[in-house]
Amino acid sequence: MDSTSFPAAHRRQLAYWLFSVAGFVVMMVLVGGLTRLTDSGLSITEWQPISGALPPLSAVDWEIAFAKYREIPEYQLINAGMSLEAFKVIYWWEWGHRQLGRVVGLVFFLPFVVFLLQRKIPKRALGPLLALFALGGLQGFMGWYMVQSGLSDRVDVSQYRLAMHLGLALIIFSCCLWMALHFWRAAPLPAVSGPGVALSGAIAVLVLVQSLLGALVAGLDAGTTYIDWPFMDGDIIPTGLFAMSPAVSNLFESHLTVQFNHRLVAYFLTGAVIWHLYRLTRAQASKPVLVSAALLVAAVLGQGVLGIVTLMNAVPLPLGAAHQLGAVLVLGLAITHLHYMRFPKMVTPR
């Protein structure tokens, strides 16, 4: 998508728009994390994309919503005897999460239509933007698909669907940020390639994988199970990592193995970003590339420390939310650094 020949004013407007959408997606991830941490995600047992925009407006409406919640296993096995007032608290969290999803859709769609009518969108960008909108619609469905998993045979949502839901949100965020940077920095073609670029791309992918592992940890509540560090269950390599049969199920079902893998990838990612910065420094890379790489190293180290503190305190709400927000920040810096590596020579529109 070559944006160099497009008017600078149009590129700037498109960049601001997509940066804003990316920011709203970050808010969506944060609210979603808080919804998960407060065990609020199953409080609304129906998917009503249009009529669901309105919350219960009367005492009768609240009683109907509460009665539906009392029919699911989470209430019967975990929250039996919950008061209506307590139910309202978790309901508002989930309603706010869904409402923010609708807002994100409007923040994308309405400016898109305006820019399209004003012919400010380059033809090559039209396809990727439509694909991004389709991903947003898929994300809404994925959210309901996740909630469905906790309405009948479980007291919480499936960790697989939780990881899919978060992963899709992070992909949408990454695509928004990448396209915004493309417009903002006026990306010329062809792009640069090489070992350093490949490693920066691998790091971005690894950050995404680590975030998905974090979703598995959250989905299993594994972060509250083994809270010692640097040891885990008293050992550097704990016993019982592959106690389940078949062995592959340990990677997704075992509290021990899932958390161990999350730790292991964190160590590997930290080593990778430090090595990458060292190689760029030795190669005397440009200042923007070095700055973005250094910021990424700082973010990864900070996220690692935050993860350890969160773990050792058994994932309290503020630290759990901050750790999830930190994951998005690290991914954003990884995407930004990759863009600077891939397209080192650009002109920022004035």
Secondary structure, DSSP 8 states (H G I E B T S, - for coil): ---TTS-HHHHHHHHHHHHHHHHHHHHHHHHHHHHHHTT-TTS-----TTGGGS---SHHHHHHHHHHHTTSHIIIIISTT--HHHHHHHHHHHHHHHHHHHHHHHHHHHHHHHHHHTT-S-HHHHHHHHHHHHHHHHHHHHHHHHHHTTSSS-SS--HHHHHHHHHHHHHHHHHHHHHHHHHHHT--SS---SHHHHHHHHHHHHHHHHHHHHHHHHHHTGGGT---SSSBTTBSS-TTTT-SSSGGGHHHH-HHHHHHHHHHHHHHHHHHHHHHHHHHHHTT--HHHHHHHHHHHHHHHHHHHHHHHHHHTT--HHHHHHHHHHHHHHHHHHHHHHHHHH--S-----
